[in-house]
C-alpha cells in the first residue's frame, strides 16, 4: 500500500505541499529583504537571523524526530521508522551545517570574531558531530537489519546527551567571565512587531520545507527498497 | 539474582585471565597514555603556562585516548575466534554480558590510571597526595561514565568493518560532558577547593553515569543480537 503511494508521488508533478512551501518561502524572502526594516545597531547583516534561527529550530526538530523514530523502531521493528530516522537525520545535519555557517557570518561583523566558545555555539557543534557520526555509522554497516538497530541506539543516546552537553558547556564557560557581547538571548526580546512577524513567516516556511524534504526523502528511500526487492525477485526467478 | 551475579563475575574473570596470559591490553594502554602525556609536554610550553591549569586536561586526554584503545581491544578479542558467538550462546542474560564487559573495562582502565597518576605527578610536578581521596572519587566517576557509554558503543562498533576509527568518532562527541566535567573538577581539586564547591559538576557526572548505564541496559539487547 505504502509502496504504491510512493511511486505515484515520485512520478506525479509537484503536489500541494510543494506550492504551499514555495509560496511561504517567497513571502518570507519578500518580508526579509524588502519589507522588514533594517536593525538600527547591527545593520544589514542582522537579516541573516531570519535564516539562522529557523535553521536551528529545524535541526533540533529533525534530531528530535530521529530520537522518536529510533525508539519506535526498537519497539516495533518496522522498517518504516528506520526510514524516518535516517531521512530526518540527513535533513537535520544539513540544517545544522547551515546554522554553523550562517552563525560565523553574522558573528564576524557583530562580535568581531568568527567563533566564540559560547555555550550555544559549542553545543550546536557537538550536536553536529554526533549526527555526522550517526550518518557515518549508517554508511559503515552493511547488513540492513544491523544498520537499523545500531543507528537507532546511537540516535537515542545522542539525543539524551543533548541536555548534558548543554549544561556542561554552559558551566564550562560561565565560570570564565566573558565579554558581554554574547547575549544571544537578547535577540528575541524587545523585537519590533514587523521583525517578529518576519521571523514567524520564515519559521513557517522552513518548517514546511522540512515536511516537503522529508516527504521526498522518504519516498526516495521507499523507491530504493522497492528496486532492491524487484532486483532480488528477478534474480531468484531467472 | 545470585545466578546473574555469577554470570557477571564469570565474564570479568574470563577477561582478567586472558589479560594475565597475554598482557597485551594493559601494556599498550599504559605506554600509549605515557606517550600522550609526553607529547603534550613537548607541545605545551610548561614554563609559560602553569602546570596546574594544563595538567588535568592532559591527564584526562591521556585517559580517554588510551581508554578508547582498551575498549576497542576488549571487543576485538571477543570477535576473534568467534568468542562473542560463544558468549551469546551461553544462557547468560545480555545485560549480564554488558555489565561483565563494563566491569572488566573499568578494571583495566582504573589499573592503568593507578600507574599513570604517579607518572603524571612526576612529570608535571604536581603533588596529588593532599587531595588524594576527592581526586580518586572524581576519577572513578569520570571513568565510570566513559566506560558505561564506551562499552555500549564498542560492542556496536566491534561488528563494523572500520571499528578502529568508528569507535572514537562515535564516542568522543558523546562524552563531551564527561570530559568537561572531569577536567574542571580535577582542576578545582588541584587548586585546593573542597568537593562541596563542585556539586553541580558532580551531579552532572552522576546523571551521565546513570542515564547512559540505563540506556545501555535497555538497548544492549538490540546490539548483541545475532
HADDOCK unambig.tbl for C-alpha pairs under 7 A between the chains (distance, minus, plus):
assign (segid A and resid 126 and name CA) (segid B and resid 173 and name CA) 5.83 0.50 0.50
assign (segid A and resid 129 and name CA) (segid B and resid 173 and name CA) 6.25 0.50 0.50
assign (segid A and resid 130 and name CA) (segid B and resid 170 and name CA) 6.79 0.50 0.50
assign (segid A and resid 130 and name CA) (segid B and resid 173 and name CA) 5.67 0.50 0.50
assign (segid A and resid 130 and name CA) (segid B and resid 174 and name CA) 6.64 0.50 0.50
assign (segid A and resid 133 and name CA) (segid B and resid 169 and name CA) 6.02 0.50 0.50
assign (segid A and resid 133 and name CA) (segid B and resid 170 and name CA) 5.48 0.50 0.50
assign (segid A and resid 140 and name CA) (segid B and resid 160 and name CA) 6.55 0.50 0.50
assign (segid A and resid 140 and name CA) (segid B and resid 161 and name CA) 6.96 0.50 0.50
assign (segid A and resid 141 and name CA) (segid B and resid 160 and name CA) 5.94 0.50 0.50
assign (segid A and resid 149 and name CA) (segid B and resid 222 and name CA) 6.20 0.50 0.50
assign (segid A and resid 149 and name CA) (segid B and resid 223 and name CA) 6.76 0.50 0.50
assign (segid A and resid 150 and name CA) (segid B and resid 156 and name CA) 6.60 0.50 0.50
assign (segid A and resid 150 and name CA) (segid B and resid 223 and name CA) 6.38 0.50 0.50
assign (segid A and resid 153 and name CA) (segid B and resid 219 and name CA) 6.48 0.50 0.50
assign (segid A and resid 158 and name CA) (segid B and resid 174 and name CA) 6.65 0.50 0.50
assign (segid A and resid 161 and name CA) (segid B and resid 174 and name CA) 6.60 0.50 0.50
assign (segid A and resid 164 and name CA) (segid B and resid 177 and name CA) 6.04 0.50 0.50
assign (segid A and resid 164 and name CA) (segid B and resid 204 and name CA) 6.97 0.50 0.50
assign (segid A and resid 165 and name CA) (segid B and resid 176 and name CA) 6.57 0.50 0.50
assign (segid A and resid 165 and name CA) (segid B and resid 177 and name CA) 5.12 0.50 0.50
assign (segid A and resid 168 and name CA) (segid B and resid 177 and name CA) 5.26 0.50 0.50
assign (segid A and resid 168 and name CA) (segid B and resid 180 and name CA) 6.52 0.50 0.50
assign (segid A and resid 168 and name CA) (segid B and resid 181 and name CA) 6.62 0.50 0.50
assign (segid A and resid 172 and name CA) (segid B and resid 180 and name CA) 6.98 0.50 0.50
